[in-house]
């Protein structure tokens, strides 16, 4: 049994995580605890790490093999270097490997060999700029974005953001359940679609060194890849 521990902002819906857990099979568990204070970086970059480190320890004691801070906008805000330092702090406190949704996006795009992306969702300009700066530091260029509303399906949302230069479309929001439509969204644009919840669980599995978790319903990120494809996706150096 491999257990991914998630640190969720209080009130975060867990429907997507439960669906992902089911699709990945009975030997993968997604556990979670909620925190009620801003995590490191908070919503604007000035929060404290204490709420996350305390809850991270709870997850380890409950059997988590890795811990991921499952907050999209807040985890992008501090920037690449600060995010890595926050992950190290959390790992030391929790006693298991740790990361965040934002770092997970960077690692997932590297895994897929993607260097140019579009960002889907109705994010304010300052949030989009934070996402773009974060990804740029990881070697990924944001080449387009598109707004949307809660009434739009995921395929509609990604079509609104997609463009000819984008090699993948990102939907960073972890608060809106949408993973059930990932396969349909990828079919709509003909390229990988990465969502916040999907990437968060994948990052936890990567940290736990659980590479053999496949589910066609979860899109390109969880598609079965042969040895040649896996070798090509490894980062240089």
C-alpha positions as a Python dict, from the first residue, in 0.01 Angstrom:
ca = {
    (1, 'X'): (0, 0, 0),
    (2, 'X'): (130, 344, -99),
    (3, 'X'): (-25, 640, 83),
    (4, 'X'): (-13, 999, -44),
    (5, 'X'): (-80, 1251, 231),
    (6, 'X'): (-240, 1581, 133),
    (7, 'X'): (-247, 1909, 323),
    (8, 'X'): (-572, 2075, 217),
    (9, 'X'): (-694, 2429, 289),
    (10, 'X'): (-999, 2404, 513),
    (11, 'X'): (-1317, 2355, 310),
    (12, 'X'): (-1146, 2210, 2),
    (13, 'X'): (-1373, 1958, -179),
    (14, 'X'): (-1226, 1608, -182),
    (15, 'X'): (-1439, 1451, -459),
    (16, 'X'): (-1154, 1454, -712),
    (17, 'X'): (-909, 1293, -472),
    (18, 'X'): (-1151, 1014, -388),
    (19, 'X'): (-1211, 952, -760),
    (20, 'X'): (-838, 942, -834),
    (21, 'X'): (-783, 699, -546),
    (22, 'X'): (-1053, 469, -686),
    (23, 'X'): (-921, 482, -1042),
    (24, 'X'): (-565, 402, -934),
    (25, 'X'): (-670, 83, -759),
    (26, 'X'): (-687, -63, -413),
    (27, 'X'): (-317, -46, -323),
    (28, 'X'): (-299, 334, -340),
    (29, 'X'): (-455, 549, -69),
    (30, 'X'): (-500, 927, -67),
    (31, 'X'): (-517, 1057, 290),
    (32, 'X'): (-569, 1419, 389),
    (33, 'X'): (-585, 1666, 674),
    (34, 'X'): (-722, 2020, 659),
    (35, 'X'): (-555, 2329, 798),
    (36, 'X'): (-730, 2654, 884),
    (37, 'X'): (-446, 2904, 852),
    (38, 'X'): (-247, 3022, 548),
    (39, 'X'): (34, 2788, 455),
    (40, 'X'): (389, 2901, 381),
    (41, 'X'): (358, 3193, 145),
    (42, 'X'): (-14, 3214, 227),
    (43, 'X'): (-228, 3368, -42),
    (44, 'X'): (11, 3659, -80),
    (45, 'X'): (354, 3522, 9),
    (46, 'X'): (377, 3608, 379),
    (47, 'X'): (231, 3316, 571),
    (48, 'X'): (397, 3088, 825),
    (49, 'X'): (491, 2723, 783),
    (50, 'X'): (368, 2612, 1128),
    (51, 'X'): (14, 2497, 1032),
    (52, 'X'): (150, 2280, 751),
    (53, 'X'): (443, 2129, 937),
    (54, 'X'): (222, 2027, 1231),
    (55, 'X'): (-35, 1864, 1004),
    (56, 'X'): (238, 1703, 795),
    (57, 'X'): (358, 1521, 1104),
    (58, 'X'): (2, 1394, 1160),
    (59, 'X'): (-2, 1251, 809),
    (60, 'X'): (327, 1070, 860),
    (61, 'X'): (201, 916, 1184),
    (62, 'X'): (-107, 802, 991),
    (63, 'X'): (117, 617, 744),
    (64, 'X'): (178, 867, 461),
    (65, 'X'): (476, 783, 237),
    (66, 'X'): (490, 1141, 105),
    (67, 'X'): (316, 1470, 180),
    (68, 'X'): (199, 1732, -72),
    (69, 'X'): (67, 2080, 5),
    (70, 'X'): (-247, 2077, -212),
    (71, 'X'): (-302, 2448, -277),
    (72, 'X'): (-250, 2581, -627),
    (73, 'X'): (-246, 2961, -622),
    (74, 'X'): (-83, 2990, -279),
    (75, 'X'): (191, 2740, -363),
    (76, 'X'): (283, 2925, -685),
    (77, 'X'): (297, 3265, -515),
    (78, 'X'): (630, 3245, -327),
    (79, 'X'): (829, 3160, -639),
    (80, 'X'): (1046, 2863, -734),
    (81, 'X'): (1332, 2896, -484),
    (82, 'X'): (1104, 2972, -190),
    (83, 'X'): (875, 2683, -284),
    (84, 'X'): (1167, 2440, -282),
    (85, 'X'): (1278, 2568, 58),
    (86, 'X'): (923, 2535, 193),
    (87, 'X'): (911, 2176, 68),
    (88, 'X'): (1241, 2100, 241),
    (89, 'X'): (1110, 2251, 566),
    (90, 'X'): (793, 2046, 544),
    (91, 'X'): (987, 1728, 466),
    (92, 'X'): (1210, 1772, 771),
    (93, 'X'): (911, 1838, 996),
    (94, 'X'): (697, 1558, 853),
    (95, 'X'): (976, 1303, 832),
    (96, 'X'): (882, 1199, 476),
    (97, 'X'): (942, 1351, 128),
    (98, 'X'): (729, 1663, 73),
    (99, 'X'): (628, 1893, -209),
    (100, 'X'): (346, 2119, -330),
    (101, 'X'): (98, 2141, -616),
    (102, 'X'): (307, 2410, -785),
    (103, 'X'): (627, 2204, -776),
    (104, 'X'): (422, 1908, -895),
    (105, 'X'): (321, 2098, -1209),
    (106, 'X'): (684, 2173, -1291),
    (107, 'X'): (787, 1809, -1238),
    (108, 'X'): (489, 1674, -1434),
    (109, 'X'): (563, 1899, -1733),
    (110, 'X'): (924, 1783, -1730),
    (111, 'X'): (803, 1422, -1719),
    (112, 'X'): (592, 1483, -2030),
    (113, 'X'): (862, 1683, -2209),
    (114, 'X'): (644, 1997, -2225),
    (115, 'X'): (806, 2342, -2249),
    (116, 'X'): (513, 2566, -2354),
    (117, 'X'): (171, 2573, -2189),
    (118, 'X'): (-161, 2753, -2176),
    (119, 'X'): (-332, 2818, -1842),
    (120, 'X'): (-709, 2771, -1824),
    (121, 'X'): (-939, 2924, -1564),
    (122, 'X'): (-1066, 3264, -1461),
    (123, 'X'): (-758, 3373, -1264),
    (124, 'X'): (-681, 3739, -1187),
    (125, 'X'): (-387, 3888, -1375),
    (126, 'X'): (-161, 3888, -1069),
    (127, 'X'): (-219, 3515, -1010),
    (128, 'X'): (-146, 3436, -1376),
    (129, 'X'): (176, 3636, -1349),
    (130, 'X'): (278, 3437, -1040),
    (131, 'X'): (211, 3110, -1222),
    (132, 'X'): (408, 3230, -1526),
    (133, 'X'): (706, 3342, -1316),
    (134, 'X'): (710, 3016, -1122),
    (135, 'X'): (700, 2800, -1435),
    (136, 'X'): (956, 3017, -1614),
    (137, 'X'): (1202, 2945, -1334),
    (138, 'X'): (1140, 2575, -1400),
    (139, 'X'): (1201, 2616, -1774),
    (140, 'X'): (837, 2629, -1889),
    (141, 'X'): (686, 2920, -2084),
    (142, 'X'): (322, 3024, -2051),
    (143, 'X'): (214, 3109, -2407),
    (144, 'X'): (-158, 3160, -2351),
    (145, 'X'): (-443, 3174, -2103),
    (146, 'X'): (-818, 3182, -2102),
    (147, 'X'): (-1094, 3270, -1861),
    (148, 'X'): (-1399, 3068, -1776),
    (149, 'X'): (-1689, 3019, -1542),
    (150, 'X'): (-1820, 2749, -1312),
    (151, 'X'): (-2085, 2672, -1573),
    (152, 'X'): (-1824, 2560, -1829),
    (153, 'X'): (-1723, 2198, -1868),
    (154, 'X'): (-1353, 2113, -1857),
    (155, 'X'): (-1335, 2056, -2235),
    (156, 'X'): (-1489, 2401, -2291),
    (157, 'X'): (-1250, 2556, -2041),
    (158, 'X'): (-936, 2415, -2200),
    (159, 'X'): (-1053, 2498, -2554),
    (160, 'X'): (-1096, 2861, -2446),
    (161, 'X'): (-733, 2875, -2325),
    (162, 'X'): (-561, 2657, -2584),
    (163, 'X'): (-350, 2791, -2867),
    (164, 'X'): (-125, 2653, -3142),
    (165, 'X'): (197, 2713, -2944),
    (166, 'X'): (83, 2535, -2629),
    (167, 'X'): (199, 2176, -2586),
    (168, 'X'): (-32, 2123, -2287),
    (169, 'X'): (-313, 2303, -2104),
    (170, 'X'): (-299, 2354, -1728),
    (171, 'X'): (-599, 2390, -1497),
    (172, 'X'): (-425, 2462, -1163),
    (173, 'X'): (-734, 2511, -945),
    (174, 'X'): (-758, 2241, -677),
    (175, 'X'): (-1094, 2363, -544),
    (176, 'X'): (-1311, 2273, -845),
    (177, 'X'): (-1374, 1901, -911),
    (178, 'X'): (-1299, 1832, -1278),
    (179, 'X'): (-1082, 1520, -1299),
    (180, 'X'): (-1372, 1312, -1433),
    (181, 'X'): (-1350, 1514, -1757),
    (182, 'X'): (-973, 1498, -1813),
    (183, 'X'): (-991, 1235, -2089),
    (184, 'X'): (-1266, 1429, -2271),
    (185, 'X'): (-1070, 1754, -2235),
    (186, 'X'): (-756, 1597, -2383),
    (187, 'X'): (-960, 1464, -2673),
    (188, 'X'): (-1103, 1813, -2729),
    (189, 'X'): (-762, 1981, -2769),
    (190, 'X'): (-543, 1688, -2874),
    (191, 'X'): (-280, 1744, -2605),
    (192, 'X'): (-219, 1676, -2235),
    (193, 'X'): (-444, 1848, -1984),
    (194, 'X'): (-309, 1874, -1630),
    (195, 'X'): (-538, 1964, -1340),
    (196, 'X'): (-444, 2067, -989),
    (197, 'X'): (-583, 1759, -815),
    (198, 'X'): (-445, 1513, -1071),
    (199, 'X'): (-95, 1668, -1055),
    (200, 'X'): (-101, 1683, -674),
    (201, 'X'): (-161, 1309, -639),
    (202, 'X'): (92, 1230, -915),
    (203, 'X'): (355, 1437, -732),
    (204, 'X'): (292, 1244, -411),
    (205, 'X'): (332, 915, -594),
    (206, 'X'): (653, 1040, -758),
    (207, 'X'): (797, 1129, -418),
    (208, 'X'): (694, 790, -282),
    (209, 'X'): (874, 633, -581),
    (210, 'X'): (552, 469, -695),
    (211, 'X'): (595, 495, -1072),
    (212, 'X'): (365, 211, -1177),
    (213, 'X'): (30, 381, -1113),
    (214, 'X'): (-166, 398, -1438),
    (215, 'X'): (-523, 500, -1521),
    (216, 'X'): (-630, 588, -1875),
    (217, 'X'): (-919, 794, -1737),
    (218, 'X'): (-668, 1031, -1576),
    (219, 'X'): (-512, 1143, -1901),
    (220, 'X'): (-158, 1161, -2040),
    (221, 'X'): (11, 1211, -1704),
    (222, 'X'): (-110, 871, -1584),
    (223, 'X'): (-91, 695, -1922),
    (224, 'X'): (119, 380, -1935),
    (225, 'X'): (458, 457, -2086),
    (226, 'X'): (709, 202, -2209),
    (227, 'X'): (1081, 206, -2124),
    (228, 'X'): (1170, 413, -2430),
    (229, 'X'): (910, 681, -2354),
    (230, 'X'): (1006, 693, -1987),
    (231, 'X'): (1376, 732, -2078),
    (232, 'X'): (1297, 1016, -2319),
    (233, 'X'): (1100, 1198, -2049),
    (234, 'X'): (1387, 1197, -1798),
    (235, 'X'): (1547, 1542, -1744),
    (236, 'X'): (1893, 1592, -1883),
    (237, 'X'): (2166, 1569, -1622),
}
